[in-house]
Amino acid sequence: MMGTSDGSVGETHKIVDHGSDSDRWTMVLVAEGYQAGQLDQFHTGAESFMESLFSTPPFHLLRAAVNAYRIDVSSTDSGADDPAACGGTGATARTFFDASFCNNGIRRLLEVNTTAVVDVVNAHVAQWNMIIVLVNSPVYGGSGGPVAVYSMASGAIEIGLHEMGHTAFGLADEYPCYKGCGIDTDRNTHPAVEPSEPNVTTDSNRSTIKWGDLIAAGTPVPTTKNADCTMCDPQANPLPDSTVGAYEGAHWYHCGAYRAQFTCRMRTLGNPFCTVCQRVITRTLTPHLPSSIPVPDLTRPGARIPKVAHALLIQAGLKFTDSGPLEITQDGQILRGSVVGQQPVAGTLVQVGSVVALEIGDYKVPGPISLGHPH
Amino acid sequence: MSVEDGATPSRSFRLTISFRGMNMSIVDRRSLVMPAPISDAIRGYEGQSGFWYELHNATGETIYRRVMHNPLSSHVEEHTIEPTVTSRRHPVGERAGTFMLLVPEDAAAASLVLFSSPPDAAAVAQPARKVAEFALGSGDGTG
């Protein structure tokens, strides 16, 4: 309860510095529900979030594009309102941004005064791209919108990452229900209207689906079908997790809408972003990479390409396909693929976990990479 | 172009839009030395669902378009601690608030046009239609 009279805005610290905010993609982490003596905990939480982000593909390859700040906002009380009406403790806390669970009577919906948050950030870090509020509560919850909000409960950091997917990258929810599997009665079949978001589709035609360039020739499309559109599809993934295809059940509908991989952070928290979502994120952050990173000369045989140039290649619209002049070595063998519109370059296939990646020089393109058979 | 290149830096406007239901107005505009997000494709969205904003030139031609998560939705997302389905939606009725757009400062831009599917839960997958247009320079708009 209460508001900006219940605390004060303290110092702003740049905790990730890769250059001018005029060039980088700038994040701002804001404290809420921390008393002045607890701000060390916020500092730790902010660092934990950035560590999680930078270990999350594709951010792990795009670290140089990102700046981050934390703003130390202290509150009179610790925590957030936790109304008993939603099963909470009934606690009220006088905090700067009025954090409260149980908004609209929804237990885990933790919201703050967004206008006040944006006002503070505008005053301290004008060139921001994404704002995340860390709420000092052990109760699991969070929310999205203009700013992402999450609590300090175990696992709630995933809410911040998922909401970044919405707010910063325009990604859709990929889960196949609205109120929940077994609850919905009006979510059987998605209307035949294509969503504008890049990671869901109603199109199950291999030749026209919007991520078709990522689907291997041997992958069936659609990749899975829901046999009973009155419910969520209960089947397990019949293919390796890394397989890109068209899996039925997405965008809050049981049938008629498809997602690119069986799972994704935009479907179920705790999973990686799928390949399509990673590509969207990469395209957004690429313009913020330092320009001192040389754009590779792909016409030079054996060109070595910096790791971060991967994003530049994607930004340039390059696609990796299964035919053409790209020569890729693996264990001394020559495979053939192509970088569309480019001259031959040398590269190596490497195994990264369960995913095959393409390594050219000292940069890696995370898989799956579509490659043809050796000629 | 970047500051560190010594080249002319990219500039953007951050527009803050206040809304209640589908009624919108620009309440703040800041000129910033930072790039706007790269444009999405400026053709091919006709008849699609969701939310996007466009910059039009004086002849009405689209010169910039960006898809974003629908800020006008009259439903919210709850993230639960259930192990399988970790997220779900709740209808909450007409909403009010603010959202921000980052658009490139482009001398050719004459208007900002917003497109949205209906905000209510039953119609979120219906085609988007123009819901607001703002003449850039005045801050006034029609919703």
Chai-1 contact restraints between the chains, C-beta under 6 A:
chainA,res_idxA,chainB,res_idxB,connection_type,confidence,min_distance_angstrom,max_distance_angstrom,comment,restraint_id
A,S20,B,V3,contact,1.0,0.0,6.0,A-B,restraint_1
A,S22,B,V3,contact,1.0,0.0,6.0,A-B,restraint_2
A,S22,B,P9,contact,1.0,0.0,6.0,A-B,restraint_3
A,S22,B,V33,contact,1.0,0.0,6.0,A-B,restraint_4
A,S22,B,M34,contact,1.0,0.0,6.0,A-B,restraint_5
A,D23,B,S2,contact,1.0,0.0,6.0,A-B,restraint_6
A,D23,B,V3,contact,1.0,0.0,6.0,A-B,restraint_7
A,N104,B,V92,contact,1.0,0.0,6.0,A-B,restraint_8
A,I106,B,E78,contact,1.0,0.0,6.0,A-B,restraint_9
A,I106,B,H90,contact,1.0,0.0,6.0,A-B,restraint_10
A,R108,B,E78,contact,1.0,0.0,6.0,A-B,restraint_11
A,R108,B,H79,contact,1.0,0.0,6.0,A-B,restraint_12
A,R108,B,T80,contact,1.0,0.0,6.0,A-B,restraint_13
A,L109,B,E78,contact,1.0,0.0,6.0,A-B,restraint_14
A,T115,B,T98,contact,1.0,0.0,6.0,A-B,restraint_15
A,Q127,B,L32,contact,1.0,0.0,6.0,A-B,restraint_16
A,Q127,B,M34,contact,1.0,0.0,6.0,A-B,restraint_17
A,Y140,B,I81,contact,1.0,0.0,6.0,A-B,restraint_18
A,G142,B,H79,contact,1.0,0.0,6.0,A-B,restraint_19
A,P146,B,F99,contact,1.0,0.0,6.0,A-B,restraint_20
A,P146,B,M100,contact,1.0,0.0,6.0,A-B,restraint_21
A,I159,B,H79,contact,1.0,0.0,6.0,A-B,restraint_22
A,H166,B,H69,contact,1.0,0.0,6.0,A-B,restraint_23
A,G170,B,V67,contact,1.0,0.0,6.0,A-B,restraint_24
A,G170,B,M68,contact,1.0,0.0,6.0,A-B,restraint_25
A,G170,B,H69,contact,1.0,0.0,6.0,A-B,restraint_26
A,Y175,B,S87,contact,1.0,0.0,6.0,A-B,restraint_27
A,Y178,B,R89,contact,1.0,0.0,6.0,A-B,restraint_28
A,K179,B,R88,contact,1.0,0.0,6.0,A-B,restraint_29
A,G180,B,V85,contact,1.0,0.0,6.0,A-B,restraint_30
A,G180,B,R88,contact,1.0,0.0,6.0,A-B,restraint_31
A,C181,B,V85,contact,1.0,0.0,6.0,A-B,restraint_32
A,H190,B,A125,contact,1.0,0.0,6.0,A-B,restraint_33
A,P191,B,A125,contact,1.0,0.0,6.0,A-B,restraint_34
A,V193,B,S49,contact,1.0,0.0,6.0,A-B,restraint_35
A,V193,B,A125,contact,1.0,0.0,6.0,A-B,restraint_36
A,V193,B,P127,contact,1.0,0.0,6.0,A-B,restraint_37
A,E194,B,Q48,contact,1.0,0.0,6.0,A-B,restraint_38
A,P195,B,S49,contact,1.0,0.0,6.0,A-B,restraint_39
A,P195,B,G50,contact,1.0,0.0,6.0,A-B,restraint_40
A,S196,B,Y45,contact,1.0,0.0,6.0,A-B,restraint_41
A,S196,B,Q48,contact,1.0,0.0,6.0,A-B,restraint_42
A,S196,B,G50,contact,1.0,0.0,6.0,A-B,restraint_43
A,S196,B,W52,contact,1.0,0.0,6.0,A-B,restraint_44
A,S196,B,V67,contact,1.0,0.0,6.0,A-B,restraint_45
A,E197,B,G50,contact,1.0,0.0,6.0,A-B,restraint_46
A,T268,B,T86,contact,1.0,0.0,6.0,A-B,restraint_47
A,L269,B,T86,contact,1.0,0.0,6.0,A-B,restraint_48
A,T284,B,P37,contact,1.0,0.0,6.0,A-B,restraint_49
A,P287,B,P35,contact,1.0,0.0,6.0,A-B,restraint_50
A,S291,B,S2,contact,1.0,0.0,6.0,A-B,restraint_51
A,S291,B,D5,contact,1.0,0.0,6.0,A-B,restraint_52
